Amino acid sequence: MKKIIMMCTTLLVCFDASALMAQHQLRFSDIDALPLVLTDAQIIEQQRLFGEYPPIKTVHLTLARGQTLARLLAPFQLSGREMHNLSGAMEAYLSAKKMKIGQVFTVKLTDTQIKSVTIKVGFSTQVTLLKQGVQWQVQTTELPTTMTEKAAGGQIDGSLYLAAQKQKIPVDVINRMILAFSHTIDFQREIKRGDHFKLVYRQQNLAQNFDVSKVVQLNYAQLTLSGKIHTLIYFEDDNNSGAFYDEDGQLAQSFLLKTPVDGARLSSFFGPRMHPILGYNRMHKGLDFGVAVGTPVMAAGDAQIDYLGRMGSFGNLVRLKHANGYQTLYAHLKGFAKGLRKGQFVKQHQLIGYVGTTGRSQARHLHYEVHHLGKAINPLSLKQSSQRRLDGEQLASFKRYKQQQLEYLSSIDAG
C-alpha cells in the first residue's frame, strides 16, 4: 500500500512539474531553474489546472494608535524569527519604529498562511515582501503616474491662506506661493480685502487612482494688491538650477531662506502677540511654522554653528552665524543632525535638526528668528540680495515659458 501511495505521489509531482515546465516552455535540463516558492500567479494557475492549492485571499490592514507591526500581524501566527526577519527586510524602506498611524499593509495569504506583505513607502513606490520559509524576499515597484498642470485663483477676503484654501488649493502650493513672495510682500500689511491671486502649479497623479496626487512645482504666481500686479515665475536655467524670477528675469530670492523647513504652515508671524502659555502680550521675534514632529530643518544660509544645545524656554536650539552681521535661530527642536558640533561650518539647505516641541512650547512647531547686528528682524522682510538676471538665450527661453503660462491662465479664465 505504501509503495502505491509513493508511486501516486511521484506521478502527481512529475505531472505537476511537467505542466509547469510546459507552461514556461522549459526542458528537463532546466528543472533546477524552477522556483522553490511559487508566485501568486503560479499558485492561481496551479489551482486552475489541478484544484489542489487553496485560493489567494487579500486583506488590507491599517495600523491603529498604539499598535505595533507584530500585533497587527498577530492573527497570522508568524513566529518570532519570521517577525524579526520581516522587520529587518522592511527597515531600509520603512522602519517598524517609525510607522505612522493609518499605514496600510496589504497581506496576501492562503488560509491563514501569509504569502506576501505589501506596503506603500512613497508617493509612487510600493514594497512587497514575499515569504520564503522564515526569510522575506523584497521587491520594489514604481506605480505608473501622470503629470498634470492646474490653474487656480480667487479673491482675498481675509488672508491669502484662507482664500486659497477656499479654492481647494493644496496646502503645499499655498505655502510655496507665500514663501516665494515673502521677499517683496508684507503679508500682514499689504494684503487687503478685495485683492486677487492667480497661480499655475504642476502635480503628479497616480495613474490607477487619480485622486492621489503630489505637488511637484509652483510654476507661476500672481498677486494683485491694491491694483498693482506682482508676478513670479519658476524657471530652470541651463544648469537645471530652478528658482523664481520676476517678469523681467531678475532672480527673486535672498541669501537667507525665508523658511528653513519644507511643507510648513505659517502659524505665527513676527510682531507683538498674546503669548499662548504666558497669557500676556509679548514681542514675538520670529516666525512659527506648524509642521509634523521629526520634519527636517535646514540651514537658512551658509554659516558657522554658534550654539548647539539646550537653551531655557527655547528647548533644543541651533544658532548660526552668517556673513555681514546676520544670525539665525532654530528653536524647540526634537534633536540635532548627526555629527553637528559648535564651530562647524554648514551650507544653505544642509540638515541641522528636526522639528519638535521642546522648551516652552504648546504644540509641535519650528520657531525661526533672524537677527542683524544683534537686533531681531522679520524674516519675511529680508530683501533680495542677488543681482543675477537672465540674459541672452536664457532670457529668450524664459520669456517664451512665461508666455505659455499666461496663455494657459487665459484659457482657464475664458473657460
C-alpha positions as CSV (number, residue, x, y, z in Angstrom):
1,M,0.0,0.0,0.0
2,K,2.9,2.4,0.9
3,K,4.5,1.7,-2.5
4,I,1.2,2.5,-4.3
5,I,0.9,5.8,-2.3
6,M,4.5,6.7,-3.1
7,M,4.1,5.9,-6.8
8,C,0.9,8.1,-7.0
9,T,2.7,10.9,-5.2
10,T,5.7,10.6,-7.6
11,L,3.4,10.6,-10.6
12,L,1.5,13.7,-9.3
13,V,4.8,15.6,-8.7
14,C,6.1,14.7,-12.1
15,F,2.8,15.7,-13.7
16,D,2.8,19.0,-11.7
17,A,6.4,19.7,-12.7
18,S,5.7,18.7,-16.4
19,A,2.7,21.1,-16.6
20,L,4.7,23.9,-15.0
21,M,7.6,23.3,-17.4
22,A,5.2,23.2,-20.4
23,Q,3.7,26.5,-19.1
24,H,7.1,28.1,-19.1
25,Q,8.4,26.2,-22.2
26,L,11.2,24.6,-20.1
27,R,13.3,21.4,-20.8
28,F,14.0,18.8,-18.1
29,S,17.5,20.2,-18.0
30,D,16.0,23.4,-16.7
31,I,14.4,21.7,-13.7
32,D,16.9,23.4,-11.3
33,A,15.7,26.8,-12.5
34,L,12.1,26.2,-11.3
35,P,11.3,28.4,-8.3
36,L,11.3,26.8,-4.9
37,V,8.5,29.1,-3.8
38,L,5.6,29.7,-6.3
39,T,4.5,33.2,-7.0
40,D,0.8,34.2,-6.5
41,A,0.2,33.9,-10.3
42,Q,1.7,30.4,-10.4
43,I,-0.3,29.3,-7.4
44,I,-3.5,30.5,-9.0
45,E,-2.6,28.7,-12.3
46,Q,-1.9,25.5,-10.4
47,Q,-5.2,25.8,-8.7
48,R,-6.9,26.2,-12.1
49,L,-5.1,23.2,-13.5
50,F,-5.3,20.8,-10.6
51,G,-7.6,22.3,-8.0
52,E,-5.1,21.4,-5.3
53,Y,-4.0,24.8,-4.0
54,P,-6.1,27.0,-1.7
55,P,-7.1,30.3,-3.1
56,I,-5.2,33.5,-2.5
57,K,-7.0,36.0,-0.3
58,T,-6.2,39.7,0.1
59,V,-6.6,41.5,3.4
60,H,-6.0,45.3,3.9
61,L,-4.8,46.1,7.4
62,T,-4.5,49.6,8.9
63,L,-2.2,50.4,11.7
64,A,-4.1,51.8,14.7
65,R,-2.8,54.1,17.5
66,G,-0.5,52.3,19.9
67,Q,-0.4,49.2,17.6
68,T,2.9,47.5,16.7
69,L,3.5,45.6,13.5
70,A,3.8,42.4,15.4
71,R,0.3,43.0,17.0
72,L,-1.2,43.9,13.6
73,L,0.0,40.6,12.1
74,A,-0.7,38.5,15.2
75,P,-3.8,36.7,13.6
76,F,-1.4,35.1,11.1
77,Q,0.7,33.4,13.7
78,L,4.2,34.4,12.4
79,S,7.0,33.1,14.6
80,G,9.3,35.4,16.5
81,R,12.0,34.7,14.0
82,E,9.7,35.3,11.0
83,M,8.6,38.6,12.5
84,H,12.1,39.7,13.2
85,N,13.2,38.9,9.7
86,L,10.2,40.8,8.3
87,S,11.1,43.9,10.3
88,G,14.7,43.6,9.1
89,A,13.7,43.3,5.5
90,M,11.4,46.4,5.8
91,E,14.0,48.5,7.6
92,A,15.6,50.1,4.6
93,Y,12.2,51.3,3.3
94,L,10.0,51.7,6.4
95,S,11.3,51.4,10.0
96,A,8.9,49.4,12.2
97,K,9.7,52.0,14.9
98,K,8.6,55.0,12.8
99,M,5.4,53.7,11.2
100,K,2.6,56.2,11.3
101,I,-1.0,55.7,12.4
102,G,-3.0,54.8,9.3
103,Q,-0.2,53.0,7.5
104,V,-1.9,50.3,5.3
105,F,-0.5,46.8,4.8
106,T,-1.8,44.6,2.0
107,V,-1.5,40.9,3.0
108,K,-1.9,38.0,0.7
109,L,-2.5,34.6,2.2
110,T,-3.7,31.1,1.7
111,D,-6.0,30.1,4.7
112,T,-4.0,31.9,7.5
113,Q,-0.6,31.4,6.0
114,I,1.0,34.7,4.8
115,K,2.4,34.6,1.3
116,S,3.3,38.3,0.9
117,V,3.1,41.7,2.6
118,T,2.9,44.9,0.5
119,I,3.4,48.5,1.8
120,K,3.5,51.9,0.2
121,V,6.7,53.7,1.1
122,G,6.5,56.8,-1.0
123,F,4.1,58.6,-3.3
124,S,4.5,56.1,-6.1
125,T,6.7,53.4,-4.6
126,Q,5.5,50.2,-3.0
127,V,7.5,47.4,-1.5
128,T,6.4,43.7,-1.5
129,L,7.9,41.2,0.9
130,L,7.5,37.6,-0.4
131,K,7.7,35.0,2.3
132,Q,10.2,32.2,1.7
133,G,10.4,29.9,4.7
134,V,11.4,32.2,7.6
135,Q,13.0,34.7,5.2
136,W,11.5,37.5,3.1
137,Q,12.4,38.5,-0.4
138,V,12.0,42.2,-1.2
139,Q,10.5,43.5,-4.4
140,T,10.1,47.2,-5.2
141,T,7.6,48.5,-7.7
142,E,7.2,52.0,-9.1
143,L,3.5,52.7,-9.8
144,P,2.7,54.5,-13.0
145,T,2.0,58.2,-12.7
146,T,0.9,61.1,-14.9
147,M,1.8,64.8,-14.7
148,T,-0.8,67.5,-15.0
149,E,-1.0,71.3,-14.8
150,K,-3.6,73.0,-12.7
151,A,-4.6,76.7,-12.5
152,A,-6.5,78.4,-9.8
153,G,-7.3,81.8,-8.5
154,G,-9.6,83.9,-6.4
155,Q,-10.4,86.9,-4.4
156,I,-8.9,87.6,-1.0
157,D,-11.5,88.4,1.7
158,G,-9.3,87.9,4.7
159,S,-5.9,86.2,4.5
160,L,-4.3,84.8,1.3
161,Y,-4.0,81.4,3.0
162,L,-7.7,81.1,3.8
163,A,-8.7,82.4,0.4
164,A,-6.6,79.8,-1.3
165,Q,-7.9,77.1,1.0
166,K,-11.4,78.1,0.0
167,Q,-10.5,77.3,-3.6
168,K,-9.3,73.8,-2.5
169,I,-5.7,74.6,-3.5
170,P,-3.2,72.1,-1.9
171,V,-1.6,73.5,1.3
172,D,1.9,72.8,-0.2
173,V,1.0,75.1,-3.2
174,I,-0.2,77.9,-0.8
175,N,2.9,77.7,1.2
176,R,5.2,77.8,-1.8
177,M,3.3,80.9,-3.1
178,I,3.6,82.7,0.3
179,L,7.2,81.9,0.6
180,A,8.0,82.8,-3.0
181,F,6.5,86.3,-2.5
182,S,7.8,86.8,1.0
183,H,10.9,88.7,-0.1
184,T,8.7,91.6,-1.5
185,I,5.3,91.3,0.1
186,D,4.5,92.1,3.7
187,F,1.5,89.7,4.3
188,Q,0.5,91.5,7.5
189,R,0.1,95.0,6.0
190,E,0.0,94.9,2.2
191,I,-2.8,92.4,1.6
192,K,-6.3,93.9,1.8
193,R,-9.9,92.6,1.3
194,G,-10.7,92.6,-2.5
195,D,-7.1,91.7,-3.7
196,H,-6.7,88.8,-6.1
197,F,-4.4,85.9,-6.8
198,K,-3.7,83.5,-9.6
199,L,-1.4,80.6,-9.9
200,V,-0.3,77.6,-12.0
201,Y,1.2,74.5,-10.5
202,R,2.2,71.1,-11.6
203,Q,1.2,67.9,-9.9
204,Q,1.8,64.2,-10.2
205,N,-1.1,61.8,-10.0
206,L,-1.2,58.0,-9.6
207,A,-2.5,56.6,-12.9
208,Q,-4.6,54.0,-11.2
209,N,-6.1,56.4,-8.6
210,F,-6.2,59.9,-9.9
211,D,-7.4,61.3,-6.6
212,V,-4.0,60.6,-5.1
213,S,-1.7,63.5,-6.1
214,K,1.5,65.2,-5.1
215,V,2.6,68.8,-5.8
216,V,5.7,68.9,-7.9
217,Q,6.2,72.6,-8.6
218,L,4.6,76.0,-8.4
219,N,5.1,77.4,-11.9
220,Y,3.5,80.8,-11.9
221,A,2.1,83.0,-9.1
222,Q,0.5,86.4,-9.4
223,L,-0.8,88.8,-6.7
224,T,-2.9,91.9,-7.5
225,L,-2.6,94.1,-4.4
226,S,-4.4,97.5,-4.4
227,G,-4.4,97.3,-8.2
228,K,-0.6,96.6,-8.6
229,I,0.3,93.3,-10.1
230,H,3.2,91.2,-8.7
231,T,4.3,88.2,-10.7
232,L,6.8,85.4,-10.1
233,I,7.8,82.6,-12.5
234,Y,9.7,79.5,-11.6
235,F,12.3,78.8,-14.3
236,E,15.2,76.3,-14.7
237,D,18.4,77.6,-16.3
238,D,20.8,75.7,-18.4
239,N,22.4,74.1,-15.3
240,N,19.0,72.7,-14.3
241,S,19.0,75.1,-11.3
242,G,15.5,76.2,-10.6
243,A,14.4,79.5,-8.9
244,F,11.7,82.2,-9.0
245,Y,12.2,85.2,-11.2
246,D,10.2,88.4,-11.7
247,E,8.7,89.3,-15.1
248,D,12.0,90.8,-16.2
249,G,14.1,87.8,-15.5
250,Q,15.6,89.1,-12.2
251,L,16.3,86.4,-9.6
252,A,13.9,86.8,-6.8
253,Q,15.5,85.4,-3.7
254,S,17.5,86.4,-0.6
255,F,20.8,85.0,0.6
256,L,18.8,83.6,3.6
257,L,15.8,81.2,3.2
258,K,12.5,82.6,4.3
259,T,11.6,79.3,5.7
260,P,14.1,76.6,6.7
261,V,11.6,73.7,6.7
262,D,9.5,72.2,3.8
263,G,5.8,71.8,3.8
264,A,5.2,74.1,6.7
265,R,2.3,76.3,7.6
266,L,3.0,79.8,8.9
267,S,1.2,79.6,12.3
268,S,2.5,82.7,13.9
269,F,4.1,85.9,12.5
270,F,6.7,88.4,13.6
271,G,5.4,91.1,16.0
272,P,3.5,91.7,19.2
273,R,1.1,88.9,20.2
274,M,-0.7,87.3,23.1
275,H,1.7,84.6,24.3
276,P,-0.3,81.3,24.3
277,I,1.4,80.0,27.5
278,L,2.3,83.1,29.5
279,G,-1.0,84.8,28.8
280,Y,0.1,88.4,28.2
281,N,1.2,90.5,25.2
282,R,4.8,89.9,24.3
283,M,7.0,90.6,21.2
284,H,7.3,87.6,19.0
285,K,10.7,87.9,17.5
286,G,10.4,85.3,14.8
287,L,8.1,83.1,12.7
288,D,6.5,79.9,13.8
289,F,6.0,77.1,11.3
290,G,3.4,74.4,12.2
291,V,4.7,71.1,10.9
292,A,5.0,67.4,12.0
293,V,7.5,66.3,14.6
294,G,10.6,65.0,13.0
295,T,10.4,67.1,9.9
296,P,13.9,68.0,8.8
297,V,15.1,71.6,9.5
298,M,17.7,73.2,7.1
299,A,20.3,75.9,7.5
300,A,18.8,79.1,6.0
301,G,22.2,80.1,4.6
302,D,25.9,79.4,4.6
303,A,27.1,79.8,8.2
304,Q,29.1,78.7,11.2
305,I,27.4,77.0,14.2
306,D,27.5,79.5,17.0
307,Y,25.4,77.4,19.5
308,L,24.1,73.9,19.7
309,G,22.2,72.6,22.7
310,R,19.6,73.3,25.3
311,M,18.6,76.9,26.0
312,G,15.9,77.6,28.5
313,S,12.4,78.2,27.0
314,F,13.8,77.6,23.5
315,G,14.4,74.0,24.3
316,N,16.8,72.4,21.9
317,L,18.3,75.2,19.8
318,V,20.7,75.8,16.9
319,R,22.1,79.3,16.3
320,L,24.0,80.1,13.2
321,K,26.3,83.0,12.4
322,H,26.2,84.2,8.8
323,A,28.1,86.9,7.0
324,N,27.5,90.6,7.3
325,G,26.3,90.5,10.9
326,Y,23.4,88.1,10.4
327,Q,22.3,85.3,12.8
328,T,19.5,82.8,12.5
329,L,18.0,80.8,15.4
330,Y,16.0,77.5,15.2
331,A,14.2,76.5,18.4
332,H,12.0,73.8,20.1
333,L,13.9,71.1,18.1
334,K,13.3,67.4,18.8
335,G,17.0,66.8,18.1
336,F,20.1,67.7,16.0
337,A,21.5,66.3,12.8
338,K,24.1,63.6,13.4
339,G,27.7,64.9,13.7
340,L,27.0,68.6,14.2
341,R,29.2,70.5,16.6
342,K,29.8,74.1,17.7
343,G,32.2,75.9,15.4
344,Q,31.3,73.7,12.4
345,F,30.5,75.4,9.0
346,V,27.3,74.4,7.2
347,K,25.9,75.2,3.8
348,Q,22.5,76.6,2.8
349,H,19.9,73.8,2.8
350,Q,22.1,71.5,4.9
351,L,20.2,69.4,7.5
352,I,20.8,70.8,11.0
353,G,17.9,69.3,13.1
354,Y,14.3,68.1,13.4
355,V,11.1,69.8,14.3
356,G,9.9,69.1,17.9
357,T,8.1,70.7,20.8
358,T,10.9,71.1,23.5
359,G,11.1,74.0,25.9
360,R,8.2,76.4,26.4
361,S,6.2,75.1,23.5
362,Q,2.5,74.4,23.4
363,A,2.4,72.4,20.1
364,R,4.8,70.9,17.6
365,H,6.4,73.7,15.5
366,L,9.7,75.3,14.5
367,H,10.4,78.8,15.9
368,Y,12.7,80.7,13.5
369,E,14.4,84.0,14.1
370,V,16.7,86.3,12.1
371,H,18.9,88.8,13.8
372,H,21.0,91.6,12.2
373,L,23.7,93.3,14.2
374,G,22.0,91.9,17.4
375,K,18.5,93.1,16.5
376,A,15.7,90.7,15.7
377,I,14.1,91.4,12.3
378,N,11.1,90.0,10.4
379,P,12.4,87.1,8.2
380,L,9.7,88.0,5.7
381,S,11.1,91.5,5.3
382,L,14.5,90.3,4.1
383,K,15.2,92.0,0.7
384,Q,16.5,90.4,-2.4
385,S,20.3,90.5,-2.3
386,S,21.1,88.8,-5.6
387,Q,21.8,90.9,-8.7
388,R,21.6,87.9,-11.0
389,R,19.5,88.5,-14.1
390,L,18.8,86.2,-17.1
391,D,20.2,87.3,-20.4
392,G,20.8,86.1,-24.0
393,E,19.1,82.8,-25.0
394,Q,18.3,82.1,-21.3
395,L,16.2,85.3,-21.2
396,A,14.5,84.5,-24.5
397,S,13.7,81.0,-23.3
398,F,12.3,82.5,-20.0
399,K,10.0,84.9,-21.9
400,R,8.7,82.0,-24.1
401,Y,7.9,80.0,-20.9
402,K,6.3,83.0,-19.3
403,Q,4.0,83.4,-22.3
404,Q,3.0,79.8,-22.2
405,Q,1.9,80.2,-18.6
406,L,0.0,83.4,-19.4
407,E,-1.8,81.6,-22.3
408,Y,-2.7,78.7,-20.1
409,L,-4.2,81.1,-17.5
410,S,-6.1,82.9,-20.2
411,S,-7.6,79.7,-21.5
412,I,-8.8,78.8,-18.0
413,D,-10.3,82.3,-17.4
414,A,-12.0,82.1,-20.8
415,G,-13.4,78.6,-19.9
